[in-house]
Amino acid sequence: ARLEEKKWGPFRDLVASGLTAVMTTHALYPALDPDHPATFSARIVDRVKNRPDVEGAVLTDDLEMGAVGKHYPMGHAAVAAIEAGHDLALVCRRRDYIDECRQALVAAVSGGRLSPERLADARRRSAKLLAELELIRPDDQTLNEWFGRLAESDAEE
């Protein structure tokens, strides 16, 4: 009740005006799921996705954040998040993590861990967001420059 009253309120107007995505957090909400943080909780993701006012994508916060990245292999985290019902698993910084997640997701699909229905739902819910992102997507040269700069800053740390 507190979550509905205090936390969901700010999203109501945004959802009504066409919000194309909702991001979950890596926090644990024991009243909703005492065993899994929202990132890996089918109960919590289902609760968000089954709201009549949410039609867009449900995505994770960046999986590289310490709450996840320090405790789970990146590929495992991406598969677990999609399996829990997220439509997109964000990996925002390291190219090697993106590659690891891609490989893990392909293996999960080919191995039957992620069903064609789960993927179709994710694709359907993400379509509008992805179309909007395509309008602002940088070209491949710019992306490669960004990844190069990120790799350099990672090497310095």
C-alpha positions, -999 to 999 in steps of 0.1 A, spaced: 0 0 0 29 24 8 46 16 -25 13 23 -44 6 55 -24 40 71 -20 63 57 -47 40 50 -77 22 84 -76 48 104 -95 47 80 -124 9 82 -129 10 114 -149 41 103 -168 25 70 -178 -8 87 -188 12 111 -211 28 82 -229 58 71 -208 76 45 -229 95 27 -202 97 21 -165 130 13 -147 132 -9 -117 159 -6 -90 183 -31 -75 167 -26 -41 152 -54 -20 115 -49 -11 109 -76 16 71 -70 17 69 -78 -20 97 -103 -24 119 -112 6 143 -132 -15 151 -112 -46 160 -76 -54 136 -60 -79 162 -66 -107 157 -104 -103 121 -105 -89 94 -119 -111 69 -109 -84 79 -72 -86 83 -71 -123 49 -87 -128 34 -62 -104 47 -34 -126 39 -50 -159 3 -60 -149 -7 -24 -141 -33 -14 -167 -15 19 -172 19 4 -180 22 -7 -216 58 2 -224 91 -15 -216 102 -25 -181 140 -22 -178 166 -28 -152 189 -1 -138 225 -5 -150 236 -40 -141 272 -27 -137 262 -9 -105 278 -23 -74 246 -39 -61 247 -63 -90 281 -61 -106 300 -69 -75 279 -100 -67 269 -116 -100 286 -124 -133 273 -100 -159 259 -126 -183 241 -143 -154 226 -111 -142 212 -102 -177 196 -136 -182 181 -135 -146 167 -101 -152 151 -110 -185 139 -143 -170 122 -123 -142 103 -103 -168 124 -73 -177 122 -64 -213 156 -48 -214 187 -53 -192 209 -22 -192 247 -25 -194 259 10 -199 296 12 -198 319 -18 -205 318 -33 -240 332 -66 -227 302 -68 -203 278 -61 -232 294 -89 -252 292 -112 -222 255 -105 -218 248 -110 -254 265 -144 -254 246 -154 -222 213 -143 -236 218 -162 -269 228 -193 -249 197 -189 -227 174 -187 -257 190 -216 -276 190 -237 -244 154 -230 -237 158 -210 -205 142 -180 -221 111 -188 -241 101 -174 -275 70 -160 -257 91 -141 -232 112 -126 -260 81 -117 -281 66 -99 -250 99 -80 -245 101 -71 -282 64 -59 -282 68 -38 -250 101 -23 -261 91 -14 -297 81 22 -290 111 29 -268 135 14 -293 119 34 -322 124 66 -302 160 57 -294 167 51 -330 159 88 -337 188 98 -314 212 69 -319 248 80 -327 265 65 -357 289 35 -354 320 57 -355 308 79 -326 299 48 -306 333 33 -312 349 66 -301 328 65 -269 337 29 -261 374 37 -268 373 66 -243 355 44 -217 382 17 -222 409 42 -216 393 55 -184 388 20 -172 425 13 -178 434 44 -158 413 33 -127 
